[in-house]
């Protein structure tokens, strides 16, 4: 590895981000004062941001470079920039959020270690290094999820995520063995190149299916989504950190193996089926939520499904765009969750708008679809624009349905400003498609059956959401809403099965920070045998599955 780096100094720069963050994590853990630990964290993330900029300059000047262990390309520099930016913001936010906590140094160290491990996944060009780094990111994140180790729900949820992560790691180990057997190399770029030019052997097909399975597990796809929904027991900055390339890291790994996925129709089918199902169900469940953070978690679950579906139909450039945009948006949304609660409370003081009529909804749908088609045809007539594949047209159908609420006539008329804002969405979508197509080439069109599944699912979701708006208390929604509120009870069944196989550990016994009255028994005076992990029904109640939501 050292000889490889010595021959190409351009590969040293992206690796420096991992080294700086890892060393900062060690130093932060040993700091005597919390202020010193946070200073180390801020400095390390600032250096990581500088490294990302420097790597971008090197990539623009010299082009892509790859060695036996490290890789520098457009995907590397974009992800390094995302990790550094979100990490820097989250570290600064955490310093204020956790001010006064006796374990700040430990929290800062684990956060920096998580960022270091994710950075190593991003720059890795060796499959074994990628597997080890991805597992290390999971272990470091586990320490953050159990930061409040005296909370039974936090311990149980982190344990459930730990089990799923270990199954995903086993899938990646199996994929590593199969890839090494099929291609006689562990270099990711060589595996992708050979898969693009030669027929994919059976062992290679099984290997990429295992990689897809690991991505589904770590991206919290149904029915393995419960940990992401219930992880609200962790500090809020941890929820934001999840979007700095942690929960969406499965999409990045699939992007690395894009040529292999394109040649395995069974893997594409798995990604489309699981991604579409998760996106539809999670989108519907999200509308029943009251808690802001829980609603955001369900939104993340749906967005991860949409991203994996894009990978399945070969729109790799749009999957990358989705990964970056969703990471920035959702990290900001979690850090601003408190402000969202206050704005929602103010809006509740005003009268709620009346639901749209059926005629207004039909007019809005026709307007959105016709406007999107017109914009797309006009875009295709522009000189220098590339022809659109069938998969892009499918996503434009989804875009058209998504902008319907913007163009539904209110008070019997359609405002021109609303129409302009709505049509700006497909214009921006097409423009970004052109930009990212230069960075990540699209794959071959997916089979028409897979594209048909996506269209049917999108239209079905639109019909159900429209029905809930037109008749929120009708017989159909009255019967469907309890099931949606409970998440179709999928997580309850999985939690019981997982805890039967491996019960969660007991929560920690931490001394109370404030003195307690003698007459009131506290948890810290109880025997370990008196503290029991929560039942699945308690986990469900903490996120509103079968009881009231935790705000």
C-alpha positions in Angstrom: 0.0 0.0 0.0 2.8 2.4 0.8 4.5 1.7 -2.5 1.3 2.3 -4.3 0.8 5.7 -2.6 4.4 6.7 -3.2 3.9 6.2 -6.9 0.9 8.5 -7.0 0.8 11.4 -4.6 -2.7 12.3 -5.8 -3.9 9.2 -3.8 -2.4 10.5 -0.6 -4.6 13.5 -0.4 -8.0 11.7 -0.2 -6.6 9.3 2.4 -5.4 12.2 4.6 -9.0 13.0 5.5 -9.4 9.6 7.1 -6.1 9.8 9.0 -6.8 13.3 10.4 -10.3 12.4 11.6 -9.1 9.2 13.2 -6.2 10.8 15.0 -8.5 13.6 16.2 -10.8 11.0 17.6 -8.0 9.5 19.7 -6.9 13.0 20.9 -10.5 14.1 21.7 -11.0 11.0 23.9 -7.9 11.8 25.9 -8.7 15.5 26.4 -9.1 16.6 30.0 -11.7 19.3 29.2 -14.7 19.0 26.9 -13.9 22.4 25.3 -10.5 21.0 24.2 -12.2 17.9 22.7 -14.6 20.1 20.7 -11.8 22.3 19.5 -10.0 19.2 18.2 -13.3 18.1 16.5 -13.8 21.5 14.8 -10.2 21.7 13.6 -10.3 18.1 12.3 -13.5 18.6 10.3 -12.2 21.9 9.0 -9.0 20.1 7.8 -11.2 17.4 6.2 -13.1 20.1 4.3 -9.8 21.5 3.1 -8.6 18.0 2.0 -11.9 17.6 0.1 -11.3 20.9 -1.7 -7.7 20.0 -2.5 -8.7 16.5 -3.8 -11.2 18.2 -6.1 -8.5 20.5 -7.5 -6.2 17.5 -8.1 -9.0 15.6 -9.7 -9.9 18.5 -12.1 -6.2 19.0 -12.9 -5.0 15.5 -13.3 -8.1 13.4 -13.7 -9.1 10.2 -11.9 -6.5 8.0 -10.3 -6.7 4.6 -8.7 -4.3 2.3 -6.9 -4.5 -1.0 -5.2 -6.2 0.5 -2.1 -7.1 4.1 -2.7 -9.2 5.7 -5.5 -9.8 9.3 -6.6 -12.6 10.1 -8.9 -15.7 12.3 -9.1 -17.6 10.1 -6.7 -14.8 10.3 -4.2 -14.5 14.1 -4.1 -18.2 14.7 -3.9 -18.6 12.3 -1.0 -15.6 13.6 0.8 -17.0 17.1 0.5 -20.4 15.9 1.8 -18.8 14.2 4.8 -16.6 17.1 5.7 -19.4 19.7 5.4 -22.1 17.8 7.4 -19.5 16.6 9.9 -18.2 20.1 10.6 -21.8 21.4 11.1 -22.8 18.5 13.3 -19.7 18.8 15.5 -20.3 22.5 16.0 -24.0 21.9 16.8 -23.1 19.1 19.2 -20.8 21.2 21.3 -23.7 23.4 22.2 -26.3 20.6 22.4 -24.3 18.5 24.8 -22.8 21.3 26.9 -22.5 20.2 30.5 -22.8 16.5 29.8 -20.1 14.5 31.7 -19.3 12.3 28.7 -18.7 14.9 26.0 -15.2 13.8 25.2 -16.4 10.2 24.6 -19.2 11.5 22.3 -16.8 13.7 20.3 -14.3 10.9 19.9 -17.0 8.4 18.6 -18.3 11.0 16.2 -14.9 11.7 14.7 -14.2 7.9 14.5 -17.5 7.4 12.6 -16.6 10.2 10.2 -13.1 8.7 9.7 -14.5 5.2 9.0 -17.0 6.6 6.5 -14.3 8.6 4.7 -12.2 5.4 4.4 -15.2 3.6 2.8 -15.4 6.5 0.3 -11.7 6.4 -0.8 -11.3 2.6 -0.7 -10.5 0.8 -3.9 -10.0 -2.6 -2.2 -13.0 -4.7 -1.4 -11.5 -6.0 1.9 -10.7 -2.4 3.0 -14.2 -1.3 2.2 -15.8 -4.2 4.2 -13.6 -3.5 7.2 -14.2 0.3 7.1 -18.0 -0.2 6.7 -18.1 -2.4 9.7 -15.9 0.0 11.7 -18.4 2.8 10.9 -21.2 0.7 12.2 -19.3 -0.1 15.5 -18.4 3.6 16.0 -22.0 4.6 15.3 -23.2 2.0 17.9 -21.4 3.9 20.6 -23.3 7.1 19.6 -26.7 5.3 19.5 -26.1 4.0 23.0 -24.7 7.3 24.3 -27.7 7.5 26.7 -27.0 3.9 27.8 -29.3 4.2 30.8 -32.4 4.4 28.6 -33.8 0.9 28.0 -35.4 1.9 24.6 -32.1 3.4 23.3 -30.2 0.2 24.3 -32.8 -2.1 22.7 -33.0 -0.1 19.5 -29.2 0.0 19.1 -29.0 -3.7 19.7 -31.5 -4.3 16.9 -29.4 -2.2 14.6 -26.3 -4.0 15.7 -27.8 -7.3 14.7 -28.8 -6.1 11.3 -25.4 -4.6 10.7 -23.7 -7.9 11.6 -25.8 -9.7 9.1 -25.0 -7.1 6.5 -21.3 -7.5 7.3 -21.6 -11.2 6.8 -23.2 -10.6 3.4 -20.2 -8.4 2.4 -17.7 -11.0 3.6 -19.4 -13.6 1.4 -19.4 -11.2 -1.5 -15.7 -10.6 -1.0 -15.0 -14.3 -1.2 -17.1 -14.8 -4.3 -15.7 -11.8 -6.1 -12.1 -12.9 -5.3 -13.0 -16.4 -6.7 -14.7 -15.0 -9.8 -12.2 -12.2 -10.8 -9.0 -13.1 -9.0 -8.7 -9.6 -7.6 -10.1 -7.5 -4.8 -9.7 -4.1 -6.6 -13.1 -2.6 -7.1 -12.3 -0.8 -10.3 -10.9 -4.0 -11.9 -14.0 -5.9 -10.9 -16.3 -3.3 -12.4 -14.2 -3.1 -15.6 -14.3 -6.9 -16.1 -18.0 -7.1 -15.3 -18.7 -4.4 -18.0 -16.8 -6.2 -20.7 -17.1 -10.0 -19.9 -20.1 -12.2 -19.1 -20.9 -12.1 -15.4 -20.2 -15.6 -13.9 -22.7 -17.2 -11.5 -20.5 -16.5 -8.5 -20.3 -12.9 -9.5 -24.1 -12.7 -9.7 -24.4 -14.1 -6.3 -21.8 -11.7 -5.0 -23.5 -8.6 -6.2 -26.8 -9.9 -4.9 -25.1 -10.1 -1.4 -23.8 -6.5 -1.8 -27.4 -5.4 -2.6 -28.7 -7.3 0.4 -26.2 -5.6 2.6 -27.2 -2.2 1.2 -30.9 -3.0 1.9 -30.1 -3.9 5.5 -28.0 -0.8 6.2 -30.3 1.6 4.4 -33.2 0.6 6.7 -35.5 -0.9 4.1 -38.7 -2.7 5.1 -39.0 -4.8 7.2 -35.6 -3.9 8.7 -36.5 -0.2 9.2 -37.4 -0.1 12.9 -34.1 0.9 14.2 -34.0 4.1 12.1 -37.5 5.1 13.3 -36.8 4.4 16.9 -33.3 5.8 17.1 -34.8 9.1 18.3 -33.6 8.1 21.8 -30.1 9.1 20.7 -29.0 12.8 20.7 -30.4 14.8 17.8 -27.0 15.5 16.2 -26.6 11.8 15.8 -29.7 11.7 13.7 -28.2 14.4 11.5 -24.8 12.6 11.4 -26.6 9.5 10.0 -27.0 11.5 6.8 -23.4 12.3 6.4 -22.9 9.1 4.5 -23.9 6.6 7.1 -27.5 5.4 6.5 -27.1 6.2 2.8 -23.7 4.5 2.5 -25.4 1.5 0.9 -26.2 3.6 -2.1 -22.6 4.7 -2.4 -21.4 1.1 -2.4 -23.8 0.2 -5.1 -22.6 3.2 -7.1 -19.1 1.7 -6.9 -20.4 -1.6 -8.3 -22.7 0.0 -10.9 -21.3 -2.0 -13.9 -21.8 -5.2 -12.0 -25.4 -4.4 -11.0 -26.2 -3.5 -14.6 -25.3 -7.0 -15.7 -27.3 -8.8 -12.9 -31.1 -8.6 -13.6 -32.0 -10.4 -10.5 -30.1 -7.9 -8.4 -31.8 -5.0 -10.2 -35.2 -6.7 -9.6 -34.4 -7.0 -5.9 -33.4 -3.3 -5.6 -36.5 -2.1 -7.5 -38.9 -4.4 -5.5 -37.5 -3.6 -2.1 -37.0 0.1 -2.9 -40.4 0.7 -4.4 -42.2 -1.1 -1.6 -40.3 0.8 1.1 -40.8 4.2 -0.6 -44.6 3.7 -1.0 -45.3 2.3 2.5 -43.0 4.7 4.3 -44.5 7.7 2.4 -48.0 6.7 3.5 -46.9 6.0 7.1 -45.2 9.4 7.3 -48.5 11.2 6.7 -49.9 9.7 10.0 -47.1 11.0 12.2 -47.2 13.8 14.6 -43.7 13.9 16.0 -41.4 15.9 13.8 -38.3 13.7 14.3 -40.2 10.5 13.8 -41.8 11.9 10.6 -38.4 12.8 9.3 -37.1 9.3 10.1 -39.9 7.8 8.0 -39.1 10.2 5.3 -35.5 9.1 5.3 -36.7 5.5 5.0 -38.8 6.4 2.0 -36.0 8.4 0.4 -33.5 5.6 0.8 -36.0 3.3 -1.0 -36.3 5.7 -3.8 -32.6 6.0 -4.1 -32.1 2.2 -4.3 -34.9 2.0 -6.8 -33.0 4.5 -9.0 -30.0 2.2 -8.7 -32.1 -0.7 -9.8 -33.3 0.9 -13.0 -29.8 2.1 -13.9 -30.2 5.9 -13.2 -26.9 6.1 -11.4 -26.4 9.8 -12.0 -29.8 10.6 -10.4 -29.1 8.2 -7.5 -25.9 10.2 -6.7 -27.8 13.5 -7.0 -30.5 12.1 -4.7 -27.9 10.9 -2.2 -26.2 14.3 -2.0 -29.3 16.5 -2.0 -31.1 14.3 0.5 -28.1 14.2 2.9 -27.9 18.0 3.0 -31.6 18.6 3.3 -32.3 16.0 6.0 -29.2 16.8 8.1 -30.5 20.4 8.2 -34.1 19.3 8.9 -33.0 17.3 12.0 -30.8 20.0 13.4 -33.7 22.5 12.9 -36.3 20.1 14.3 -36.9 22.4 17.3 -37.7 25.3 15.1 -40.0 23.2 13.0 -42.0 22.3 16.1 -42.4 26.0 17.0 -43.5 26.9 13.5 -46.0 24.0 13.5 -47.5 25.3 16.8 -47.9 28.8 15.3 -49.6 27.4 12.2 -52.1 25.5 14.4 -53.3 28.8 15.6 -54.6 29.6 12.1 -57.5 28.0 10.4 -56.7 24.9 8.4 -57.1 25.2 4.6 -60.1 23.3 3.2 -59.3 20.1 1.3 -59.3 20.3 -2.5 -62.3 19.3 -4.5 -62.2 16.4 -7.0 -62.5 18.8 -9.9 -59.6 20.9 -8.7 -57.4 17.8 -8.1 -58.1 16.6 -11.7 -57.3 20.0 -13.2 -54.1 20.1 -11.2 -53.1 16.6 -12.3 -53.7 17.4 -15.9 -51.8 20.7 -15.7 -48.8 19.1 -13.9 -48.5 16.2 -16.3 -49.0 18.3 -19.5 -46.6 21.0 -18.2 -43.9 18.4 -17.4 -44.2 16.8 -20.8 -44.0 20.2 -22.5 -40.9 21.2 -20.6 -39.3 17.8 -21.3 -40.0 18.1 -25.1 -38.7 21.6 -25.2 -35.6 20.6 -23.3 -34.9 17.8 -25.8 -35.2 20.3 -28.6 -32.3 22.4 -27.2 -28.9 21.9 -28.9 -26.4 19.9 -27.0 -28.8 18.1 -24.7 -28.7 14.3 -24.6 -31.6 12.0 -25.4 -33.6 10.8 -22.5 -33.8 7.2 -21.7 -37.0 5.3 -20.7 -35.9 5.3 -17.1 -35.6 9.1 -17.1 -39.1 9.4 -18.5 -40.4 7.2 -15.7 -38.8 9.5 -13.1 -40.3 12.5 -14.9 -43.7 10.9 -14.4 -43.0 10.8 -10.7 -41.9 14.5 -10.8 -45.1 15.4 -12.5 -47.2 13.7 -9.8 -45.1 15.3 -7.1 -45.8 18.9 -8.3 -49.5 18.4 -8.5 -50.1 20.0 -5.1 -48.4 23.2 -6.4 -50.8 23.6 -9.3 -54.1 22.6 -7.8 -56.5 25.6 -8.3 -57.4 27.4 -5.2 -60.7 29.3 -4.9 -61.4 28.3 -8.5 -58.4 29.6 -10.2 -54.8 28.7 -11.0 -52.1 31.3 -10.1 -49.5 31.9 -12.7 -46.8 32.2 -10.0 -47.7 28.7 -8.7 -47.4 27.3 -12.2 -44.0 28.9 -12.8 -42.7 27.5 -9.5 -44.1 24.0 -10.3 -42.6 23.9 -13.8 -39.2 25.0 -12.4 -38.9 21.6 -10.8 -38.7 19.5 -14.0 -36.4 22.1 -15.5 -34.0 21.9 -12.6 -34.3 18.1 -12.7 -33.4 17.9 -16.3 -30.5 20.4 -15.9 -29.1 18.4 -12.9 -29.5 15.2 -14.9 -27.2 16.7 -17.6 -24.6 17.7 -15.1 -24.4 14.5 -13.1 -24.5 12.4 -16.3 -21.0 13.8 -17.0 -19.8 12.6 -13.6 -21.4 9.2 -13.3 -22.5 7.5 -16.6 -26.0 6.0 -16.6 -26.4 2.2 -17.0 -28.4 0.4 -19.6 -32.2 0.7 -19.5 -33.9 -1.6 -17.1 -36.3 -4.2 -18.3 -39.7 -2.7 -19.1 -41.3 -4.9 -16.5 -39.3 -3.1 -13.8 -40.1 0.3 -15.2 -43.8 -0.7 -15.2 -43.6 -1.6 -11.6 -42.2 1.8 -10.7 -44.9 3.6 -12.7 -47.7 1.5 -11.2 -46.4 2.1 -7.6 -46.0 5.9 -8.2 -49.5 6.2 -9.6 -50.9 4.0 -6.8 -49.3 6.1 -4.1 -50.6 9.3 -5.8 -54.2 7.8 -5.8 -54.1 6.8 -2.2 -52.7 10.2 -1.1 -55.3 12.0 -3.2 -58.0 9.9 -1.6 -56.8 10.8 1.8 -57.0 14.5 0.9 -60.5 14.3 -0.7 -62.0 12.1 2.1 -59.7 12.0 5.1 -62.5 10.4 7.3 -64.0 8.2 4.6 -64.5 4.4 5.1 -61.4 3.5 3.1 -59.0 5.8 5.0 -60.6 5.0 8.3 -59.8 1.4 7.8 -56.3 2.0 6.3 -55.1 4.6 8.8 -54.7 2.4 11.8 -52.6 0.0 9.8 -50.5 2.8 8.4 -50.1 4.3 11.9 -48.7 1.0 13.1 -46.3 0.7 10.1 -48.3 -2.4 9.0 -46.9 -4.1 12.2 -43.8 -5.2 10.3 -41.3 -4.0 12.8 -43.2 -5.6 15.7 -42.8 -9.0 14.1 -39.2 -8.5 13.3 -38.3 -7.2 16.7 -39.8 -10.2 18.4 -37.9 -12.5 16.1 -34.6 -10.6 16.6 -34.9 -10.5 20.4 -35.8 -14.1 20.6 -32.5 -15.0 18.7 -30.4 -12.6 20.7 -32.0 -10.6 23.6 -30.7 -7.0 24.1 -28.3 -6.2 27.0 -29.4 -4.5 30.1 -29.2 -0.7 30.2 -26.4 1.0 32.1 -26.8 2.2 35.6 -25.6 5.8 35.6 -25.7 8.0 38.7 -28.2 10.8 38.6 -26.6 14.3 37.8 -29.0 16.0 40.3 -29.7 14.9 43.9 -33.0 13.0 44.3 -35.3 13.0 47.2 -34.8 10.1 49.5 -38.4 9.1 49.5 -38.5 8.6 45.7 -36.7 5.5 44.4 -34.6 6.0 41.3 -33.4 3.6 38.7 -29.7 4.0 39.7 -30.5 2.3 43.1 -32.1 -0.7 41.5 -30.4 -4.1 41.1 -29.4 -5.0 37.5 -31.9 -7.9 37.6 -34.7 -5.4 38.2 -34.0 -3.6 34.9 -35.4 -5.3 31.9 -35.1 -4.4 28.2 -38.4 -3.1 26.7 -40.8 -5.4 25.0 -41.4 -4.8 21.2 -44.7 -3.2 22.1 -42.8 -0.6 24.2 -40.5 0.1 21.3 -43.5 0.6 19.0 -45.2 2.9 21.5 -42.1 5.1 21.7 -42.5 5.9 18.0 -46.2 5.8 17.6 -46.7 2.3 16.1 -49.2 1.2 18.7 -49.3 4.0 21.2 -48.6 7.7 21.5 -45.6 9.1 19.8 -42.5 10.5 21.6 -42.0 14.1 20.5 
